[in-house]
């Protein structure tokens, strides 16, 4: 069952990665990057379950903290450089 979930999560990540590369605006690309990062967090957890390796939970938690900091940096960048129409 974990294998099926891994396959579907990878497929969803690839769809979001396409949006990341082809997004029409910067905001679309940032949102797609956030979704890809969240999917990667889920993949790390699922892969840890698949391998029965509890240390992968720690790796996933560290990654999620770094991803959160990354999203804060993007939000601050958008707040400063966004044009008012």
N, C-alpha and C positions, 0 to 999 in steps of 0.2 A: 504494500500500500504506500509506503514511503517513496518507492521508486516512481510511482505514478504522480505523486505530488511533486517530486523533484522535476519530472519532465514538464508538467504543466507550469510550474514556477519558472523554469528556464524559458519556455515558450513565451510566457507573459513578459519576462524580462527582455527578450529579443524584440518584441513588439514595442516596448517602451524605449529600447535603445534606438530603434529606427526613428521614433519621434524625437529623440535626443539629437540625432544627427540631422534630421530634415525639418525640425520645428521652424515654423515661419517667424516666430519672434523669440527674443531672449527669454521672456517669461515662460514660454512653452518649453524651451530647452531646460530651464532650471527646474521646472516642475517634473519633467520627464527624468532628469537626473536624480531628483529626490526619490521618485518612484523606483528607479533602477537601484538606488542605494538601499531602499527598504527591501526590495526583492532580494538583493544580495545578502542582507541580514537574515532573511528567511531561509535562503539557500544554505548559508553557513550552519544555521540551526538544524535544518533537515539533513544536511550532510553529516553533521555530528551524530544525529540520531541513527542515521543509516550505518555509520561506522561504529556506533556504540562507544563514542569517545566523549566523555563528559567535559573535557578541556575545551572543546569547540564552543561550549556555551560561554566561557570566559572570552574567547576570541570574538564571538558575535557581540557580546556586550561592549567590549572595547571599541569594536567597529561602529556600533550604534552611537556611542558617545562622540566619536570623531565625525561621524556623518551629521550629527546634530550641530556640532560646531561649524562644520562646513556650510550647512544651510543658514546658520546665523550670519556667516560672512557674506554669503550671496545676498541675503536680505538687506544687510547694511549697504552693500555695493549698489543694489537697486534703489535703495532709498536716497542715496546721494546722486546717482547719475541718471535718474529717470526724468525725462522731459515732461513738462506739464503742457498738455494740449489746449 
